[in-house]
Amino acid sequence: MARNFLNKSSKTLWILCEGQTERRYFQNLQATERKSSIRIRPSACKDRRADMIIDEAIKFKNSPNFEKGDIIACLFDRDNNSNEILKSAKIKAEHNDILIYFSNPCFEVWILCHYENCSSFEPKEIYSHLKQRFNLDTKAEKSLYEVTKTKLSSAKARCASLSQNIKSKGIELISINSNPITEIYKLLDLIESFD
């Protein structure tokens, strides 16, 4: 029987993220919103392979730090993952009760959606666009959550629309073909259910 992930009975939400921007964003969110039951863990996986990040999460779930009732969420970008690697990661996550939140091409799609609708970009284009248009350097900004917080509902709506658009085209969300997409808005909904 699947557990309800929006139930407040879970002890800790562990967020395993592969990028520096993601880590800083969620640490800032945790501090700003005083979410004491959320823990951010940077991934030790150097080549950012989605399936290896899931393997790392599985290993962590078997450690003494992970308690019954805890939830683990993995964030990863498209990076150099193939569709086969992404599919393998998704299957491993499903079999091990691990939540995954995918961004294509990168986490910064989430940040861009706070400001405008997003079209297909590559990471360097998104970084440049955010810097030139909004004077926002996601790689240097330490208060990224605070800077974008007032636009959170717009970002969630835009991201949900992106997901719906990809689905309506019959494209697998967790694939190299789903650019642009980010499922971070779903993780924010989960975080809101924690203390």
DOZA-141945 format. One record per residue: x, y, z of N, C-alpha, C in turn; residue number from 1. Coordinates in steps of 0.05 Angstrom, whole numbers, plus 5000, padded with zeros to 4 digits. Each point is the difference from the previous one (the first is absolute). Last residue first. Layout:
! residues N
n_X:n_Y:n_Z:ca_X:ca_Y:ca_Z:c_X:c_Y:c_Z:resi
X:Y:Z:X:Y:Z:X:Y:Z:NUM
...
***
This chain:
! residues 195
n_X:n_Y:n_Z:ca_X:ca_Y:ca_Z:c_X:c_Y:c_Z:resi
5124:5416:5181:4998:5021:5022:5009:5027:4992:195
4971:4938:4919:5017:4995:5023:4999:5024:5019:194
4957:4998:4914:4985:4982:5018:5017:4993:5025:193
5035:5053:4927:4979:5015:5014:4985:4983:5020:192
5062:4959:4941:5013:5015:5021:4980:5016:5017:191
4970:4956:4922:5006:4981:5021:5012:5015:5024:190
4985:5051:4923:4974:4992:5012:5005:4981:5023:189
5074:5023:4949:4992:5022:5018:4973:4995:5013:188
5031:4938:4936:5016:4998:5025:4993:5023:5019:187
4963:5002:4915:4987:4978:5015:5015:4996:5027:186
5035:5062:4937:4975:5011:5012:4986:4978:5016:185
5077:4979:4948:5006:5012:5026:4975:5011:5014:184
5019:4956:4911:4979:4990:5018:5004:5011:5029:183
5025:5030:4891:5010:4996:5027:4977:4992:5017:182
5030:5017:4887:4983:4990:5021:5015:5001:5027:181
5005:5025:4883:5007:5005:5027:4980:4988:5019:180
5033:4941:4944:5009:5027:5003:4980:5020:4990:179
5003:4897:5001:4980:5016:5014:5008:5029:5005:178
5048:4919:4962:4983:5013:4981:4981:5020:5012:177
5061:4939:5046:5016:5021:4987:4983:5017:4981:176
4953:4952:5085:5014:4992:4976:5016:5024:4989:175
4921:4983:5069:5027:4995:5008:5015:4988:4977:174
4911:5021:4984:5010:5023:5014:5030:4997:5008:173
4951:4958:4912:5007:4992:5028:5012:5024:5014:172
4933:5013:4917:5028:4997:5006:5003:4993:5030:171
4919:5022:4944:5007:4972:5002:5030:4995:5007:170
4947:5084:4992:5015:4992:4976:5008:4971:5001:169
4957:5041:5074:4981:5001:4977:5013:4993:4974:168
5054:5008:5079:4982:4976:5001:4981:4999:4976:167
5053:5077:5011:5017:4977:4993:4983:4975:4999:166
4957:5077:5030:5007:5003:4972:5016:4976:4990:165
4981:5008:5092:4976:4993:4985:5005:5000:4970:164
5069:5030:5057:4996:4972:5003:4976:4990:4983:163
5015:5093:5004:5022:4986:4985:4996:4970:5001:162
4943:5051:5055:4993:5003:4971:5021:4987:4982:161
5018:5005:5092:4978:4981:4995:4991:5000:4971:160
5063:5064:5026:5012:4973:4999:4979:4979:4996:159
4972:5089:5011:5014:4997:4975:5012:4972:4997:158
4957:5023:5082:4981:4998:4978:5014:4996:4973:157
5054:5014:5076:4986:4974:5002:4980:4997:4976:156
5044:5083:5009:5019:4979:4992:4986:4972:5000:155
4952:5074:5034:5003:5002:4971:5018:4978:4989:154
4991:5008:5093:4975:4989:4988:5001:5002:4970:153
5074:5036:5049:4998:4971:5002:4975:4989:4987:152
5044:5091:5014:4990:4992:4974:4995:4969:5000:151
5038:5047:5075:4975:5015:4994:4987:4991:4974:150
5087:4964:5029:4977:4991:5015:4973:5014:4993:149
5098:5010:4970:4979:4992:4981:4973:4993:5015:148
5081:5029:5046:4998:5018:4977:4976:4994:4983:147
5023:4943:5073:4988:5025:5009:4996:5020:4977:146
5043:4918:4981:4972:4995:5008:4987:5027:5008:145
5092:5001:4981:4984:4996:4976:4971:4996:5006:144
5088:5029:5047:4973:5003:5010:4980:4996:4978:143
5094:4998:4984:4997:4983:5023:4972:5000:5012:142
5052:5018:4899:4979:5010:5019:4996:4980:5023:141
5058:4986:4922:5012:5015:5022:4980:5008:5021:140
4978:4950:4920:5024:4986:5010:5012:5015:5024:139
4925:5034:4950:4992:4977:5017:5024:4986:5012:138
4981:5101:4968:5021:4981:4995:4995:4976:5019:137
4943:5088:4957:5000:4979:5020:5021:4979:4992:136
4957:5082:4956:5023:5006:5016:5003:4980:5023:135
4937:5001:4924:4990:5004:5027:5023:5006:5020:134
5014:4988:4903:4973:5010:5001:4991:5008:5029:133
5088:4962:4981:4996:5024:4984:4972:5012:5004:132
5022:4919:5046:5019:5021:5008:4994:5026:4985:131
4951:4922:4979:4993:5009:5027:5018:5023:5009:130
5020:4959:4917:4974:5013:4999:4992:5012:5027:129
5077:4945:4993:5004:5026:4988:4975:5017:5000:128
4995:4911:5030:5016:5016:5019:5004:5029:4989:127
4956:4938:4944:4984:5008:5023:5015:5017:5019:126
5046:4964:4927:4981:5020:4991:4982:5010:5023:125
5060:4928:5014:5015:5026:4998:4982:5022:4991:124
4962:4911:5005:5007:5012:5026:5014:5027:4997:123
4934:4975:4923:5021:4984:5011:5010:5015:5025:122
4897:5002:4956:5026:5013:5004:5021:4979:5006:121
4887:5016:4971:5023:4982:4999:5027:5016:5001:120
4919:5051:5043:5002:4984:4975:5025:4983:5002:119
4932:5055:5074:5025:4990:4992:4998:4984:4975:118
4949:5087:5057:4996:4973:4988:5027:4992:4988:117
5010:5067:5080:4987:5000:4974:4996:4971:4991:116
5032:5027:5089:5000:5025:4986:4984:5000:4974:115
5017:4924:5059:4991:5021:5019:4995:5026:4985:114
5040:4925:4956:4971:4999:5001:4988:5019:5021:113
5095:4987:4993:4989:5015:4978:4970:5002:5000:112
5043:4944:5063:5004:5028:5006:4988:5018:4978:111
4999:4907:4986:4982:5007:5022:5002:5029:5007:110
5059:4964:4938:4974:5003:4987:4980:5008:5022:109
5088:4977:5024:4995:5028:4996:4975:5005:4984:108
5038:4912:5018:4984:5011:5022:4992:5029:4994:107
5022:4943:4913:5013:5004:5026:4981:5012:5020:106
4977:4973:4908:5027:4989:5002:5012:5002:5028:105
4928:4971:5015:5012:4998:4974:4999:5028:4986:104
4985:4942:5102:5000:5025:4986:5015:4996:4973:103
4947:4938:5086:5018:5003:4977:4997:5027:4988:102
4982:4938:5092:4992:5026:4989:5020:5007:4979:101
4966:4908:5064:5019:5014:4982:4987:5025:4989:100
4991:4924:5089:4988:5020:4983:5021:5012:4982:99
4994:4900:5048:5015:5025:4999:4986:5018:4980:98
4987:4902:5027:4984:5021:5014:5016:5026:5002:97
5025:4917:4951:5012:5005:5027:4987:5023:5015:96
4976:4970:4910:5003:4975:5015:5010:5004:5028:95
4993:5074:4939:4973:4989:5006:5002:4975:5017:94
5081:5037:4970:4987:5018:5020:4973:4989:5007:93
5047:4956:4931:5013:4996:5026:4986:5016:5022:92
4971:5016:4912:4992:4973:5009:5012:4994:5028:91
5027:5080:4957:4972:5001:5008:4990:4974:5011:90
5087:5004:4965:4998:5015:5025:4971:5001:5010:89
5017:4962:4916:5011:4983:5021:4997:5014:5027:88
4979:5050:4925:4979:4979:5004:5009:4982:5023:87
5062:5064:4972:4977:5013:5013:4978:4980:5007:86
5073:4971:4948:5009:5005:5028:4977:5013:5016:85
4985:4986:4908:5003:4974:5014:5008:5004:5029:84
4996:5075:4942:4973:4990:5007:5001:4974:5015:83
5087:5058:5012:4985:4990:4976:4972:4992:5009:82
5072:5076:5044:4984:4975:5003:4987:4992:4974:81
5057:5078:5028:5008:4982:4979:4986:4973:5002:80
4953:5086:5041:5029:4997:4997:5007:4982:4977:79
4913:5023:5050:5005:4983:4977:5030:4994:4997:78
4970:5021:5099:4996:5013:4974:5005:4980:4977:77
4966:4986:5109:5021:4999:4981:4992:5013:4973:76
4972:4974:5112:4998:5020:4979:5023:4995:4981:75
4944:4941:5081:5024:5005:4984:4994:5020:4978:74
4959:4967:5103:4994:5011:4974:5026:5006:4986:73
4955:4941:5090:5024:5010:4986:4992:5008:4971:72
4955:4982:5107:4996:5001:4971:5026:5010:4988:71
4967:4949:5099:5014:5021:4986:4994:4997:4970:70
4971:4935:5063:4982:5022:4997:5013:5024:4986:69
5063:4934:5050:4974:4992:4990:4981:5024:4999:68
5102:5025:4996:4982:4986:5019:4974:4993:4986:67
5110:5027:4980:4974:4999:4988:4982:4983:5017:66
5091:5010:5023:4989:5027:4999:4971:5000:4990:65
5058:4921:5002:4987:5006:5025:4987:5028:5001:64
5009:4948:4905:5019:5010:5020:4984:5006:5026:63
4965:4973:4912:5008:4977:5016:5020:5008:5023:62
4968:5062:4934:4976:4990:5013:5006:4976:5019:61
5068:5038:4945:4994:5017:5023:4976:4989:5015:60
5023:4957:4920:5020:4995:5021:4995:5016:5025:59
4946:5017:4925:4994:4973:5011:5020:4993:5023:58
5016:5079:4952:4977:5003:5017:4992:4973:5013:57
5068:5000:4936:5010:5014:5024:4977:5003:5020:56
4979:4966:4915:5015:4980:5016:5010:5012:5026:55
4960:5059:4940:4979:4983:5013:5014:4978:5016:54
5055:5054:4949:4989:5016:5022:4978:4984:5014:53
5037:4962:4924:5020:4999:5023:4990:5017:5023:52
4950:5000:4920:4998:4974:5013:5019:4997:5023:51
5002:5080:4948:4975:4998:5015:4998:4973:5014:50
5092:5052:4977:4983:4980:4987:4976:4995:5018:49
5080:5061:5011:4972:5009:4999:4982:4980:4985:48
5098:5001:5028:4993:5002:4971:4971:5005:4995:47
5039:4992:5090:5014:5020:4985:4991:5003:4971:46
4955:4969:5098:5003:4990:4972:5012:5021:4982:45
4971:5008:5093:5028:4995:4997:5007:4990:4971:44
4916:5066:5040:5008:4974:4989:5030:4998:4997:43
4947:5061:5075:5012:5001:4973:5008:4972:4991:42
4921:5027:5070:5025:4985:4997:5010:5003:4972:41
4925:5044:5076:5010:5001:4973:5027:4986:5000:40
4904:5000:5063:5029:4998:5000:5010:4999:4971:39
4907:5026:5067:5011:4996:4973:5031:5000:5003:38
4936:5018:5071:4999:4972:4993:5010:4994:4972:37
4993:5089:5040:5019:4985:5015:5000:4970:4993:36
4973:5097:4957:4991:4972:4996:5020:4982:5013:35
4987:5103:4987:5004:4986:5026:4989:4971:4998:34
5008:5071:4930:4974:4990:5009:5001:4984:5026:33
5080:5038:4963:4980:5021:4998:4973:4991:5011:32
5073:4938:4994:5005:5020:5020:4978:5022:5000:31
4995:4932:4934:4999:4987:5027:5003:5021:5022:30
5013:5027:4911:4971:4995:5005:4997:4989:5028:29
5087:5010:4970:4988:5026:5005:4971:4998:5006:28
5045:4923:4975:5010:5008:5026:4988:5027:5007:27
4982:4967:4915:4985:4986:5020:5010:5006:5029:26
5045:5040:4926:4972:5007:4999:4984:4987:5023:25
5091:4976:4986:4997:5026:5012:4971:5010:5001:24
5019:4918:4957:5007:4998:5028:4995:5027:5014:23
4991:4996:4906:4978:4987:5014:5005:4999:5030:22
5069:5033:4946:4977:5019:5001:4977:4988:5015:21
5076:4946:4985:5005:5020:5020:4977:5020:5002:20
4984:4896:4967:5013:5025:4992:5002:5020:5022:19
4959:4910:5003:5026:4997:4987:5014:5026:4994:18
4928:4960:5081:5002:5016:4976:5029:5000:4989:17
4923:4957:5075:5026:4993:4989:5002:5015:4973:16
4938:5006:5094:5002:5009:4972:5029:4995:4991:15
4927:4964:5082:5028:5002:4991:5000:5008:4970:14
4929:5006:5086:5002:4999:4971:5029:5005:4993:13
4949:4960:5094:5020:5017:4986:4998:4997:4970:12
4932:4960:5061:5019:5014:5018:5017:5021:4985:11
4895:4966:4978:5028:4993:4995:5019:5018:5017:10
4903:5010:4995:5010:4981:5020:5029:4993:4996:9
4935:5058:4947:5020:5013:5018:5012:4981:5020:8
4962:4983:4896:4992:4997:5028:5022:5011:5018:7
5001:4991:4903:4992:5026:5010:4990:4998:5028:6
5027:4923:4948:5023:5017:5004:4993:5028:5010:5
4955:4899:5008:4992:5027:4992:5023:5019:5006:4
5011:4893:4978:4995:5018:5022:4993:5028:4988:3
4983:4897:4958:5016:5025:4998:4993:5019:5023:2
4996:4889:4997:4983:5024:5000:5018:5025:5000:1
***
